[in-house]
């Protein structure tokens, strides 16, 4: 029996290699804590005629509560510590920490607290909430996708845009965009 036929028989008898299945958001119901060292909270600010600024926050924490009966009652609470910002360039890091941007000498945290979650698909949702930075609070919206589920752990991919001028961080506009693009991969573990 040729090798290809043997491989096909083994494939049919044992089944195809299993792919990690992504459950629906309702299957992932529970209370979770953010695991920062397995997560990434990155941002980009584009610039006219240049590379812009790409960075990430190294310290953040939070909780996510996903009720089984009503996805719209899900709660997301995230705290970001702006002194942990890094771009890989010390000069830019120091500028971002200065009173022109994050003012880390006086402002120790940026917070996001959800106000409403709208399910948009089997594994996607839109999260609306209040973002507070430098003493100013505005409603912001983020798109979230359930990327992976492993028993007590889930991974979420979150994207959104924030206008930095709302929070008094518009230094450098219009050379640098007023829009901050967030791209986050968040690992959370069931509490």
C-alpha positions as CSV (number, residue, x, y, z in Angstrom):
1,X,0.0,0.0,0.0
2,X,1.6,3.3,-1.0
3,X,2.6,5.8,1.7
4,X,0.0,8.4,0.7
5,X,-2.8,5.9,1.1
6,X,-1.5,4.8,4.5
7,X,-1.4,8.5,5.6
8,X,-4.9,9.0,4.3
9,X,-6.2,6.0,6.3
10,X,-4.5,7.2,9.5
11,X,-5.9,10.7,8.9
12,X,-9.5,9.3,8.5
13,X,-9.2,6.9,11.5
14,X,-7.7,9.3,13.9
15,X,-9.3,12.5,12.6
16,X,-7.8,15.7,11.5
17,X,-5.4,17.5,13.8
18,X,-7.6,19.5,16.2
19,X,-7.6,23.3,15.8
20,X,-8.2,25.3,19.0
21,X,-11.9,26.1,18.7
22,X,-13.0,29.6,19.5
23,X,-16.2,29.5,21.5
24,X,-18.9,32.0,21.5
25,X,-18.7,34.9,24.0
26,X,-21.5,33.3,26.0
27,X,-19.5,30.1,26.4
28,X,-16.7,32.1,27.9
29,X,-19.0,33.6,30.6
30,X,-17.2,34.2,33.9
31,X,-15.1,36.6,36.0
32,X,-11.6,37.2,34.7
33,X,-8.5,39.0,35.8
34,X,-6.0,40.5,33.2
35,X,-2.6,38.9,33.0
36,X,-0.3,41.7,32.0
37,X,2.8,39.7,31.4
38,X,1.0,37.6,28.8
39,X,-0.8,40.6,27.2
40,X,0.2,43.5,25.0
41,X,-1.3,47.0,25.1
42,X,0.2,48.8,22.1
43,X,-0.5,52.2,20.4
44,X,0.5,54.1,17.3
45,X,0.4,57.8,16.5
46,X,1.1,58.4,12.8
47,X,3.1,61.4,11.6
48,X,3.1,63.5,8.4
49,X,6.0,62.4,6.3
50,X,7.6,60.3,9.0
51,X,7.4,57.0,11.0
52,X,5.2,58.4,13.8
53,X,5.4,56.9,17.3
54,X,4.8,53.3,18.2
55,X,4.8,52.3,21.8
56,X,3.3,50.1,24.5
57,X,2.4,50.2,28.1
58,X,4.2,47.6,30.2
59,X,2.1,47.9,33.4
60,X,-1.7,47.6,33.4
61,X,-4.3,45.5,35.2
62,X,-8.0,44.9,35.1
63,X,-11.0,42.7,35.4
64,X,-13.6,41.5,32.9
65,X,-17.0,40.1,34.0
66,X,-19.0,38.2,31.3
67,X,-22.4,37.2,32.5
68,X,-23.9,34.1,31.0
69,X,-27.5,35.4,30.6
70,X,-27.0,38.8,29.1
71,X,-23.8,39.8,27.2
72,X,-24.8,43.5,27.3
73,X,-24.3,43.5,31.1
74,X,-20.6,42.5,30.7
75,X,-18.2,44.8,32.6
76,X,-14.7,45.7,31.7
77,X,-12.4,47.7,34.0
78,X,-8.8,48.4,33.0
79,X,-6.1,50.6,34.7
80,X,-3.0,51.6,32.7
81,X,0.0,53.0,34.5
82,X,1.4,55.7,32.1
83,X,4.9,55.7,33.7
84,X,5.4,52.3,32.1
85,X,5.1,53.7,28.5
86,X,7.9,52.6,26.3
87,X,8.8,53.2,22.6
88,X,12.3,51.8,22.7
89,X,13.7,55.4,22.5
90,X,14.5,57.0,25.8
91,X,14.1,60.6,24.5
92,X,10.6,59.9,23.3
93,X,9.7,57.9,26.4
94,X,10.8,60.9,28.6
95,X,8.7,63.3,26.4
96,X,5.6,61.1,26.7
97,X,6.0,61.0,30.5
98,X,6.4,64.8,30.7
99,X,3.6,67.2,31.5
100,X,3.1,67.7,27.7
101,X,1.6,64.3,27.4
102,X,0.9,61.9,30.3
103,X,2.2,64.1,33.1
104,X,3.3,61.0,35.1
105,X,4.6,63.1,38.0
106,X,1.0,64.1,38.8
107,X,-1.2,61.5,36.9
108,X,-0.6,58.0,38.0
109,X,-3.3,56.1,36.1
110,X,-5.5,56.0,33.1
111,X,-8.7,54.1,33.6
112,X,-11.4,52.6,31.3
113,X,-14.7,51.5,32.7
114,X,-17.3,50.0,30.4
115,X,-20.8,51.3,30.3
116,X,-22.3,49.1,27.6
117,X,-21.4,46.1,25.6
118,X,-23.1,45.2,22.3
119,X,-22.6,41.8,20.8
120,X,-21.9,42.1,17.1
121,X,-21.3,38.4,16.2
122,X,-20.7,35.0,17.7
123,X,-17.2,36.0,18.9
124,X,-17.2,39.8,18.6
125,X,-18.6,42.8,20.5
126,X,-18.3,46.6,20.7
127,X,-17.5,47.9,24.2
128,X,-18.4,51.5,25.1
129,X,-17.1,53.1,28.2
130,X,-15.6,56.0,30.0
131,X,-11.8,56.6,29.6
132,X,-10.3,58.9,32.2
133,X,-6.8,60.5,31.6
134,X,-5.3,63.6,33.1
135,X,-8.5,64.3,35.0
136,X,-10.8,64.3,31.9
137,X,-13.4,61.7,31.1
138,X,-14.9,60.9,27.7
139,X,-16.9,58.1,26.2
140,X,-14.8,55.8,24.0
141,X,-15.6,52.7,21.9
142,X,-13.5,49.6,21.3
143,X,-14.0,46.6,19.1
144,X,-13.2,43.2,20.7
145,X,-12.9,39.7,19.3
146,X,-12.6,36.5,21.3
147,X,-9.4,35.0,19.9
148,X,-8.8,31.9,22.0
149,X,-10.4,30.0,24.8
150,X,-8.6,27.4,27.0
151,X,-10.8,26.4,29.9
152,X,-10.0,29.1,32.5
153,X,-8.1,31.4,30.1
154,X,-9.2,33.5,27.2
155,X,-7.4,35.8,24.8
156,X,-9.1,38.9,23.4
157,X,-8.0,41.1,20.6
158,X,-9.1,44.7,21.1
159,X,-8.8,47.7,18.7
160,X,-9.9,51.3,18.9
161,X,-9.1,54.9,18.3
162,X,-8.9,57.8,20.8
163,X,-8.5,61.5,20.1
164,X,-5.7,62.6,22.3
165,X,-6.8,66.3,22.2
166,X,-9.8,65.5,24.4
167,X,-7.3,64.6,27.2
168,X,-5.0,67.6,26.8
169,X,-2.3,65.6,25.0
170,X,-2.5,67.3,21.6
171,X,1.1,68.6,21.5
172,X,2.6,68.2,18.1
173,X,-0.6,68.3,16.0
174,X,-1.0,68.5,13.1
175,X,2.5,67.1,12.4
176,X,1.5,64.1,14.6
177,X,-2.0,62.8,14.2
178,X,-4.6,63.6,16.9
179,X,-5.7,60.0,16.6
180,X,-4.1,57.3,18.7
181,X,-4.7,53.8,17.3
182,X,-4.8,51.1,20.0
183,X,-4.1,47.4,19.2
184,X,-4.3,45.2,22.3
185,X,-4.0,41.4,22.8
186,X,-5.3,40.7,26.3
187,X,-4.9,37.5,28.2
188,X,-7.3,37.0,31.0
189,X,-7.7,34.1,33.5
190,X,-10.8,33.0,35.3
191,X,-11.0,34.1,39.0
